[in-house]
Amino acid sequence: MLVTINVVVLLAIIIILRLRRRTQARSRFDEKLTVAIVLVFGVLIAPTAFGQGILDVVVQVVQGVSQSGP
């Protein structure tokens, strides 16, 4: 039996665990590492169907907000 772990799922779990920590307990290096992990996560999820769905939702929200303005 071969067990594989999807890298995107693993990064999502790491991001959730890192963001649950208190802000006061984070060093500057820790914050930079979290940003780098989130950027890699975004790059990996962007070409997927789920990433395209998120993009569509964000575009609709932005268009709705920009149309409701003065």
KAWOBEL-V910473 format. One record per backbone hydrogen bond with DSSP energy under -0.5 kcal/mol. NH is the residue of the N-H (numbers start at 0). CO is the residue of the C=O. E is the energy in kcal/mol with one decimal. If there is no record, write none. Layout:
nh=NH co=CO e=E
nh=NH co=CO e=E
This chain:
nh=2 co=0 e=-0.6
nh=3 co=1 e=-0.5
nh=5 co=3 e=-0.5
nh=9 co=5 e=-2.3
nh=10 co=6 e=-2.6
nh=11 co=7 e=-2.3
nh=12 co=8 e=-2.1
nh=13 co=9 e=-2.2
nh=14 co=10 e=-2.7
nh=15 co=11 e=-2.3
nh=16 co=12 e=-2.4
nh=17 co=13 e=-2.4
nh=18 co=14 e=-2.5
nh=19 co=15 e=-1.0
nh=20 co=17 e=-0.9
nh=24 co=21 e=-0.7
nh=25 co=22 e=-1.5
nh=30 co=26 e=-2.1
nh=31 co=27 e=-2.2
nh=32 co=28 e=-2.5
nh=33 co=29 e=-2.0
nh=34 co=30 e=-2.2
nh=35 co=31 e=-2.3
nh=36 co=32 e=-2.3
nh=37 co=33 e=-2.4
nh=38 co=34 e=-2.3
nh=39 co=35 e=-2.3
nh=40 co=36 e=-2.4
nh=41 co=37 e=-2.4
nh=42 co=38 e=-2.2
nh=43 co=39 e=-2.3
nh=44 co=40 e=-2.1
nh=45 co=41 e=-1.7
nh=46 co=42 e=-0.6
nh=47 co=44 e=-1.2
nh=50 co=44 e=-0.6
nh=51 co=47 e=-2.1
nh=52 co=48 e=-2.0
nh=53 co=49 e=-2.1
nh=54 co=50 e=-2.2
nh=55 co=51 e=-2.3
nh=56 co=52 e=-2.1
nh=57 co=53 e=-2.5
nh=58 co=54 e=-2.5
nh=59 co=55 e=-2.2
nh=60 co=56 e=-2.3
nh=61 co=57 e=-2.6
nh=62 co=58 e=-2.5
nh=63 co=59 e=-2.3
nh=64 co=60 e=-2.5
nh=65 co=61 e=-2.6
nh=66 co=62 e=-2.0
nh=67 co=63 e=-1.4
nh=68 co=64 e=-0.6
